């Protein structure tokens, strides 16, 4: 379905169903958020990657945590669905911000349960290696739930949101984990060797008779 949304481009990737806190200070975006609050409407955060705006996520404002006297906002937002910007007018008519014609990108939630288990185990190992608390990770996760937590670059995250099926995203993430885990294991082995060498440097060998 094609429609229009206010655009709030950022050099990051906002994922569907994920929370994102924003401090809004630029004049054009202060106006955008004020309009969205007034009209109880959504906006889009298209990722500004490689000097262009194309794919992004529709966002809803969940809470205004602070409104400043100068028009700045602290807001809590949550991602909805992926959108593609087809065209944009910047600025839009008498507004300071851009409005774009967008197309909603369908999402097929066809997870491979075996692959999901493999990803879960790989992430658990990764968290152990980097000493991150992994208690919040449950088997109910979707790829978007963990995409910010597995060391993907911004460019890789941007590629991820363009995939329209959960199985595609699972394979993408698994390929990434297969690359990063051996490197993390090597780092861990190096740390253990360093600690071991430090221990033996303090060890006094028996005196010769």
N, C-alpha and C positions, 0 to 999 in steps of 0.2 A: 504494500500500500504506500502510495506517495503522498507526502504532506510536507509542511514546512515547520522548522523548529529554529529558535534562536541558537546561535553557535558560540561556544566558549572554547576555542581551540587551546590546547595545552600540549607541552612537550612531554607527555606521558600517555599511558594507556589505562583507561578506566574500563573495568570488566563488568559485565552484567552480574547482578545479584550481590555486588560487593559494595561496601560502604566507603565513602571518600569524603574527608573533611576538607573544606576549602576556606581560605581567608581571601576575601574578594576586595581588592583595593583599587584596581584600574577603573577610571571613570566609566568606560564603556560597559564593563562587566558589572559595576555597581548598578548601572541603569538596567542591565539585562536581568540581574537577580531581583531587583526591586519590581520589575514588571512581572516576572514569574511568580513572585510572592503575591502580588496584587491580583493576578489572574488565576492563581492556583494552577499553573501550567508547568510543563517540563521544558528542558533544554537539552542540547547535545554537547558532549565533549568529544569533538573529533581530534584525533591525535595529529599534532603537527610534526610530521616525520618527513625527512628528506625534502624540506621546503614546500610541502603541499599538504592540503587538508582533504581527506577522502573518507576513511573509515573511522568510526567512533562509537560511542555508547550514549543512548538516551538516558538522562538523569532526572530523578525526581528529588525535590527538596524535602527532606524528612523533618528537619528542625532548624530554626534560626537560633543559634546559641548566643549570638550577640549582634546587636546593631549599633554601630558607632554614630556619633553626632555628625561626622563628615560623610556619612553614607556608606562606609565600609561594612562588610558583613563577615561573620563567622557562621558557616552553615554546615550541616550534616546532609550529605546526599547519598543516594543509592542508585546503582546502575539498573537499568531495565534491559532493553534489547540492543543488539548491534544495529547500527544504521550506516548507510553509505550516503555521503553528500554528493548529490548529482549536480547541483548548481548553487551558487550563493551570491547574494547581493551585500556588499560590504562598503560602507554602512547601508543599512536598510532604511530607505526613505528618510524620515526625520529622526531616526534613532542613531545612537553612537555605535551600536553593535551590528553584527552581521546576522542575517537570517538566511537559511539555506533550504532548498528543496531536498528532501531526504527520502530514501527508500529503506524500508525495514528489511533486514537480512534474516531469513528464516533460520531457526536453530533446530536441528534434529538431535534429540537426546537418546541416542542409540548406543549407550556405553557397552563396551566389551567387558564382562565381569571378570574374566581371567586376566585380561590386561590391567584392569583396575586393581586387582590384587597385587600384580607385579609392580605397578607404580607405587602403591601404598608401601610395600616392603622396601622399595628403592628409596622412597622419601624418608621412611623411618631410619634407614641406614645413613642417609645424607645428614639428617638432623643429629644423629648420634655423633657422626664424624665432626660436625661443626659445633657440637655441644649446644644445640638449640632445644628448648623445651618442646617436645612433640606431643604432649598429652592432649592438645586440642584437636589433633587430627583424628577424624573418625572415618569409618568406611562409607559413610554417606556422602563423602566429598565428590564434587564435580571438578573438572579441570580448572574452571574459572576460580574456584575457591582457593586453589593453591598456586596459581600461576605467578603471583607476586612473590612467592616464598621459596622459589627453587633456583634462583640465580640467572633467570633469563634476562638478556639485554632488552632495552626498550624496543629495538628493531625486531627482536624475536617475539616479544609480546604483541607487537603490532601484526606480525604474520599470524599469530595465534588467533586473534579476533576475526581474522578473515576466513577462518575455517568454519564451515557451517554444520559440521557433524561432530558429536562428542567423540566418536571413534577416531576421527582424523586428529582431533586435539590430543587424544590419548597417545596416539602413535608419535605425534610431534614431541610431546613431553617425554615419552619414554626414550626417544632418540637422544634428546638432550641429556637425560639422566645417565644414559650409557656412556656419554662422553665425559660428564663431570665427575661421576663416582670414582673411576680409576684415578683421576687427578687428586681427589680428596683423600683416597686411600694412600697414595704416595706421600702426600703431605703429612698424614697421620703417622706413617712409618718413619718419616724423617724426624718428626717430633719425638717419637719414641726412641730413636737412635741417639738423638741429641741428649735426651734425658739420661739414657743409659751411659753414654760416654761421660757425661758430667758425673754420674755416680761412680764410675770406675776411676775417674781422676782423683777422687777423694779416698780411694781404697788403698790401704797400705799393705803391700805384699809381705809374706813371711820373710824373716831375716835368714840369710844363708848361714849354715853351720860351718 
